[in-house]
Amino acid sequence: MTDAINIRIEQSFTAIAPASWNRLAGASKRDDGTPYNPFVSHAYLSALEESGSATAETGWLGQHLLLEDADGFLRGALACYVKSHSQGEYVFDHGWADAFERAGGRYYPKLQCSVPFTPVTGPRLLAVEGSDPQPVQEALAAGLKELARRHRLSSAHVTFVPAEEMPTLARAGFLHRTDQQFHFANQGYGSYDDFLATLASRKRKALKKERRAALDNGITIDWLTGNDLTESIWDQFFAFYMDTGGRKWGRPYLTRAFYSLIGERMADDILLVMARRGGRYIAGAINFIGGDALYGRHWGCIEDHPFLHFEVCYHQAIDFAIAKGLQRVEAGAQGEHKLARGYMPVTTHSAHFITHPGLARAVADYLERERRDVEETGEFLAEHGPFRKGERQSD
């Protein structure tokens, strides 16, 4: 980088021009082949902030890194937050925090570079298209370390990082962590039956039976997107989210206003899979439509029915991806139960800069062992997927 390039910090997305941010994030497939990811769009990130979901009051203080040239042109950016806790991240560092604080250290506050409440891999070190991204990404990684040191923060974490960004972060001194998700890979199927034909006979019969059972009791399924997403629909879906989220997490992260904002700003990027019984909706799952993938985020219900969760969240997502020609379905964090339904293990990546040398050594040792465990577990699970021998899938 040249002396004419500088990094500044912006706390609020409302102060960042949407067009400038989206030029980096990519509103469509970029020249480098990177497809659109809705979660790094200005619309999604600003909705989290403006709705009161991710704010200083909820423990997400914006510290977004903006890399500008002498004319104020935005050449790179990194969505970043000062965190006072580790909630809503899906890459768990509670053990690191407990150990450091028992030893007399202060783990919080820390820096978190991610999309709040969204365990989806996507570009983090955003660089302007049409030029070599490497210098920009290196400057952002260096700026992140400097921000942590300047404010005497314990650490900086970049989570759900694309594999191609990891080498830049590793060269900057970030530690490499891996984990696992389960994704469905669309191998050019013409229908769900084409997918079923690749499964072992016993698995195929089990899924057919499961799908039939899920729709017992007169349940039907609707796909809602675009203009279908009215405020009445959001009211109903939010009731599902609050009921199930309250039981699962104790305190759901997203506010009702968040859904109105994304419905206003990115309705065509959203798919609600809604289950209806007796003339009313009783369950639903929210998905986001990317350039090449469908991203399942969360679901909720106000009635419990056997297998309905699997139908609404996993089987219907596969149906939609096949119908729309999407390459894969990413069904959220963890969940080995997805394996039997055609979702295979995929490695995810994160990067961690620890400012305290002793803690950094301990974490590095732990991560080396954890990476081996993740790799071995992934290989084992892949060998025990539902596909016929010779039909093993790859993402």
DAHUHU-V783808 format. One record per residue. N is the residue number from 0. PHI is phi in whole degrees, 0 to 359 (999 if undefined). NEAR is the number of other C-alpha atoms within 10 Angstrom. Layout:
# DAHUHU-V783808
n & phi & near
N & PHI & NEAR
N & PHI & NEAR
This chain:
# DAHUHU-V783808
n & phi & near
0 & 999 & 11
1 & 259 & 8
2 & 294 & 7
3 & 283 & 10
4 & 263 & 17
5 & 221 & 16
6 & 253 & 19
7 & 235 & 12
8 & 252 & 16
9 & 236 & 16
10 & 278 & 18
11 & 234 & 15
12 & 292 & 21
13 & 295 & 14
14 & 269 & 9
15 & 253 & 16
16 & 296 & 11
17 & 305 & 14
18 & 296 & 13
19 & 295 & 16
20 & 295 & 25
21 & 292 & 17
22 & 298 & 20
23 & 281 & 21
24 & 288 & 29
25 & 89 & 23
26 & 274 & 19
27 & 207 & 16
28 & 296 & 14
29 & 275 & 15
30 & 299 & 10
31 & 278 & 8
32 & 90 & 8
33 & 286 & 15
34 & 278 & 18
35 & 300 & 21
36 & 241 & 25
37 & 296 & 23
38 & 282 & 23
39 & 259 & 24
40 & 287 & 20
41 & 299 & 23
42 & 300 & 19
43 & 289 & 17
44 & 294 & 19
45 & 290 & 21
46 & 295 & 23
47 & 300 & 25
48 & 285 & 20
49 & 293 & 16
50 & 279 & 18
51 & 82 & 17
52 & 280 & 22
53 & 239 & 25
54 & 220 & 19
55 & 302 & 16
56 & 293 & 9
57 & 261 & 14
58 & 92 & 17
59 & 234 & 22
60 & 271 & 20
61 & 300 & 23
62 & 219 & 22
63 & 285 & 22
64 & 272 & 24
65 & 241 & 22
66 & 256 & 24
67 & 238 & 18
68 & 270 & 16
69 & 297 & 11
70 & 268 & 8
71 & 81 & 11
72 & 283 & 13
73 & 282 & 21
74 & 254 & 24
75 & 199 & 27
76 & 200 & 27
77 & 212 & 26
78 & 287 & 23
79 & 214 & 26
80 & 222 & 27
81 & 275 & 23
82 & 248 & 22
83 & 256 & 17
84 & 199 & 17
85 & 241 & 17
86 & 276 & 17
87 & 74 & 17
88 & 247 & 18
89 & 72 & 17
90 & 240 & 20
91 & 274 & 11
92 & 236 & 14
93 & 301 & 13
94 & 297 & 9
95 & 296 & 16
96 & 297 & 19
97 & 298 & 14
98 & 295 & 14
99 & 294 & 18
100 & 286 & 13
101 & 295 & 10
102 & 274 & 10
103 & 99 & 9
104 & 272 & 14
105 & 231 & 15
106 & 280 & 20
107 & 255 & 16
108 & 282 & 20
109 & 223 & 21
110 & 260 & 28
111 & 232 & 26
112 & 254 & 28
113 & 193 & 26
114 & 262 & 25
115 & 305 & 23
116 & 62 & 16
117 & 223 & 16
118 & 277 & 24
119 & 234 & 24
120 & 293 & 19
121 & 192 & 23
122 & 302 & 23
123 & 246 & 23
124 & 272 & 27
125 & 285 & 25
126 & 228 & 26
127 & 297 & 20
128 & 285 & 16
129 & 98 & 9
130 & 220 & 10
131 & 295 & 10
132 & 284 & 15
133 & 301 & 14
134 & 299 & 15
135 & 295 & 22
136 & 295 & 23
137 & 296 & 18
138 & 294 & 21
139 & 293 & 25
140 & 297 & 25
141 & 294 & 14
142 & 296 & 20
143 & 295 & 27
144 & 298 & 22
145 & 296 & 13
146 & 298 & 18
147 & 297 & 20
148 & 291 & 15
149 & 299 & 9
150 & 263 & 11
151 & 53 & 13
152 & 269 & 21
153 & 290 & 21
154 & 191 & 24
155 & 225 & 28
156 & 234 & 23
157 & 243 & 27
158 & 250 & 25
159 & 55 & 27
160 & 272 & 23
161 & 299 & 16
162 & 304 & 14
163 & 288 & 9
164 & 270 & 19
165 & 298 & 19
166 & 302 & 13
167 & 298 & 18
168 & 291 & 24
169 & 296 & 15
170 & 296 & 11
171 & 278 & 16
172 & 100 & 16
173 & 278 & 24
174 & 276 & 21
175 & 260 & 20
176 & 240 & 23
177 & 238 & 21
178 & 209 & 20
179 & 221 & 19
180 & 232 & 21
181 & 233 & 25
182 & 238 & 25
183 & 266 & 27
184 & 254 & 23
185 & 278 & 21
186 & 268 & 16
187 & 74 & 12
188 & 294 & 17
189 & 272 & 13
190 & 198 & 14
191 & 298 & 16
192 & 296 & 12
193 & 298 & 13
194 & 298 & 20
195 & 302 & 20
196 & 296 & 13
197 & 273 & 19
198 & 270 & 22
199 & 299 & 15
200 & 306 & 13
201 & 296 & 9
202 & 293 & 19
203 & 298 & 21
204 & 296 & 12
205 & 296 & 12
206 & 289 & 19
207 & 299 & 12
208 & 295 & 12
209 & 298 & 17
210 & 292 & 18
211 & 296 & 11
212 & 295 & 16
213 & 297 & 19
214 & 257 & 19
215 & 297 & 14
216 & 66 & 10
217 & 73 & 10
218 & 275 & 18
219 & 236 & 15
220 & 240 & 17
221 & 240 & 15
222 & 257 & 14
223 & 240 & 18
224 & 205 & 20
225 & 58 & 15
226 & 291 & 10
227 & 293 & 15
228 & 273 & 20
229 & 277 & 15
230 & 298 & 13
231 & 297 & 10
232 & 296 & 14
233 & 296 & 18
234 & 302 & 14
235 & 292 & 18
236 & 294 & 27
237 & 297 & 23
238 & 297 & 18
239 & 296 & 23
240 & 300 & 26
241 & 292 & 23
242 & 294 & 16
243 & 286 & 19
244 & 297 & 20
245 & 296 & 14
246 & 284 & 11
247 & 274 & 10
248 & 249 & 11
249 & 90 & 11
250 & 219 & 10
251 & 303 & 16
252 & 276 & 19
253 & 267 & 19
254 & 269 & 16
255 & 298 & 17
256 & 298 & 17
257 & 303 & 21
258 & 292 & 21
259 & 298 & 18
260 & 292 & 18
261 & 289 & 21
262 & 295 & 22
263 & 283 & 17
264 & 262 & 14
265 & 213 & 17
266 & 300 & 21
267 & 286 & 17
268 & 265 & 18
269 & 241 & 21
270 & 236 & 24
271 & 261 & 24
272 & 262 & 24
273 & 244 & 26
274 & 258 & 22
275 & 244 & 17
276 & 212 & 16
277 & 60 & 10
278 & 84 & 9
279 & 217 & 11
280 & 282 & 21
281 & 240 & 21
282 & 197 & 27
283 & 193 & 29
284 & 229 & 25
285 & 260 & 20
286 & 231 & 23
287 & 243 & 21
288 & 259 & 24
289 & 262 & 21
290 & 295 & 16
291 & 224 & 18
292 & 213 & 23
293 & 255 & 27
294 & 249 & 26
295 & 280 & 22
296 & 250 & 18
297 & 210 & 17
298 & 223 & 23
299 & 201 & 25
300 & 207 & 25
301 & 242 & 17
302 & 225 & 11
303 & 263 & 11
304 & 223 & 16
305 & 302 & 13
306 & 69 & 16
307 & 295 & 23
308 & 302 & 19
309 & 294 & 18
310 & 295 & 23
311 & 290 & 24
312 & 271 & 23
313 & 248 & 22
314 & 291 & 18
315 & 294 & 20
316 & 296 & 25
317 & 296 & 26
318 & 305 & 16
319 & 294 & 18
320 & 299 & 24
321 & 294 & 23
322 & 298 & 13
323 & 262 & 13
324 & 71 & 15
325 & 281 & 20
326 & 283 & 18
327 & 200 & 22
328 & 239 & 27
329 & 256 & 25
330 & 257 & 24
331 & 91 & 17
332 & 278 & 19
333 & 50 & 14
334 & 103 & 13
335 & 293 & 15
336 & 295 & 11
337 & 288 & 19
338 & 302 & 19
339 & 296 & 17
340 & 256 & 23
341 & 94 & 26
342 & 262 & 28
343 & 260 & 27
344 & 293 & 28
345 & 226 & 18
346 & 279 & 15
347 & 250 & 22
348 & 229 & 20
349 & 214 & 24
350 & 231 & 22
351 & 222 & 23
352 & 252 & 24
353 & 251 & 24
354 & 283 & 16
355 & 275 & 14
356 & 302 & 9
357 & 294 & 11
358 & 295 & 19
359 & 299 & 18
360 & 295 & 13
361 & 296 & 13
362 & 293 & 19
363 & 300 & 18
364 & 296 & 11
365 & 297 & 13
366 & 293 & 16
367 & 299 & 14
368 & 290 & 10
369 & 295 & 15
370 & 299 & 17
371 & 297 & 12
372 & 297 & 14
373 & 297 & 17
374 & 295 & 16
375 & 294 & 12
376 & 295 & 13
377 & 298 & 20
378 & 295 & 13
379 & 296 & 12
380 & 295 & 13
381 & 298 & 19
382 & 287 & 12
383 & 245 & 13
384 & 286 & 23
385 & 277 & 24
386 & 281 & 25
387 & 297 & 14
388 & 302 & 11
389 & 91 & 7
390 & 249 & 13
391 & 305 & 15
392 & 267 & 18
393 & 223 & 14
394 & 280 & 15
